[in-house]
Amino acid sequence: MRYVRALLLWLVDLAVVAAAIACIMHVSRRYTISCGWHGVRASCRLEAEDSLGRVEHREIDGIRGVAYRRGTIVGLVTDARNKDTTALFGTSEIDAPTAADAETLRAFADDRVPDHVGILSGVAHPRWVTGLLLAAILVYGFLSGRARRAVARREANV
């Protein structure tokens, strides 16, 4: 019986750690898209930050309009020198966080209204969220270990 209880408690600990890691991977991100029209061309600045604080920047210049929208992916018509490596000649793709954001970006590139659009997704400070979740795991480990020792002492006294 004691081994079964120990195995079950170990499985609960494993589930808690797996859930915390899943939360870190899913929640601790920030994605920013900022686009604006400058005369007859637009430009977009994309920035993504992951749970470890790594930041990726991408600039898209020379946007003339929208080529297509497929789900959350928006293809923008650009000057030939601004094309993506994976996109067709003179296009650049942006993967928006949601379908509504993709539609906002498509409308911006197609209608040229408003002059500026900003799309924010995720948390403001991903590293802080990661740190808080890891601290929560440590607190859980401390409290659960303490509770297990108390139960073991009670069983030893019986």
Rosetta blueprint (number, residue, H / E / L):
1 M L
2 R H
3 Y H
4 V H
5 R H
6 A H
7 L H
8 L H
9 L H
10 W H
11 L H
12 V H
13 D H
14 L H
15 A H
16 V H
17 V H
18 A H
19 A H
20 A H
21 I H
22 A H
23 C H
24 I H
25 M H
26 H H
27 V H
28 S L
29 R L
30 R E
31 Y E
32 T E
33 I E
34 S E
35 C E
36 G E
37 W E
38 H E
39 G L
40 V L
41 R E
42 A E
43 S E
44 C E
45 R E
46 L E
47 E E
48 A E
49 E E
50 D L
51 S L
52 L L
53 G L
54 R L
55 V E
56 E E
57 H E
58 R E
59 E E
60 I E
61 D E
62 G E
63 I E
64 R E
65 G E
66 V E
67 A E
68 Y E
69 R E
70 R E
71 G L
72 T L
73 I E
74 V E
75 G E
76 L E
77 V E
78 T E
79 D L
80 A H
81 R H
82 N H
83 K L
84 D L
85 T L
86 T L
87 A L
88 L L
89 F L
90 G L
91 T E
92 S E
93 E E
94 I E
95 D E
96 A L
97 P L
98 T L
99 A H
100 A H
101 D H
102 A H
103 E H
104 T H
105 L H
106 R H
107 A H
108 F H
109 A H
110 D H
111 D H
112 R L
113 V L
114 P L
115 D L
116 H E
117 V E
118 G E
119 I E
120 L E
121 S E
122 G E
123 V L
124 A L
125 H L
126 P H
127 R H
128 W H
129 V H
130 T H
131 G H
132 L H
133 L H
134 L H
135 A H
136 A H
137 I H
138 L H
139 V H
140 Y H
141 G H
142 F H
143 L H
144 S H
145 G H
146 R H
147 A H
148 R H
149 R H
150 A H
151 V H
152 A H
153 R H
154 R H
155 E H
156 A H
157 N H
158 V L
